[in-house]
Amino acid sequence: MTDERDDTNAVRGSDVLRAILSVAGLSIGLGVTMLFAYSVLVVFGYEGTSFLSLPIVLALESVAILGGIYFALVRTGRLTWRDLGWVPVAPGWLVVAGLTSLAIYAAAIALVTLARTILGDAGFGVTPPLMEVFPRSLLGFIGSFVFGAITVPIAEEFLFRGLLFRWLRNRWGFAAGAFVSALVFALAHPPASGSAPLIFLIGLALAYFYERSGSLWPSMVLHGVNNAVGIAFIYLTIWVA
């Protein structure tokens, strides 16, 4: 990967700050709009809760992140999507990234199973509260999969690897940049979405693939496969239980 510290298009701290503020502003605006629309529907007799379900939240997250980056950096001409990592890469990278995600999941399941065998179920009740936000319909599954396993991974990789990790790596080197960006990545996810240590380790893997390949595509694939497997497990539990 080209050393961005010598690149005129290197990510700056001001770029990260502008993007975060833009994403936050869009998130608030979209959230308020969604709640207002929901209130209007309730006034006219709507009694469902699917309007506030997870697929819609994931869609809004994707729009907020990609829109925030676009308005803060791309539209202004400061950086392009290519500068942020949207660069084609050899298919082998994508295959390895997908297999790595499956390997991480298999290792996590093995460790959780071992821990449950030793400690019992205490401290492992993550799935039930998480399942409550997933619509139990086929349409809900499709929406959760499309937004959770495709659009959100793309958006989050631009934010956490394309911007945050690159800026940190340019300042402190790969090891520190990967560590701090993975830590922020883990803290940004709610506890119910999985184990924080596992998300942190995945964040390290995502930074490694971006650093080695010079493209965000392998990281997006790894991230997407991870989310896809998690969503599949959750819906399997919902429909079988």
Secondary structure, DSSP 4 states (H G I P E B T S, - for coil): ---GGG-TT---HHHHHHHHHHHHHHHHHHHHHHHHHHHHHHHTT---SGGGSHHHHHHHHHHHHHHHHIIIIITTTS--TTTTT-----HHHHHHHHHHHHHHHHHHHHHHHHHHHHH-STT-TTHHHHHTTS--SHHHHHHHHHIIIIIHHHHHHIIIIIIIIHHHHHHH-HHHHHHHHHHHHHHTS-GGGS-HHHHHHHHHHHHHHHHHHSSSHHHHHHHHHHHHHHHHHHHHHHHH-
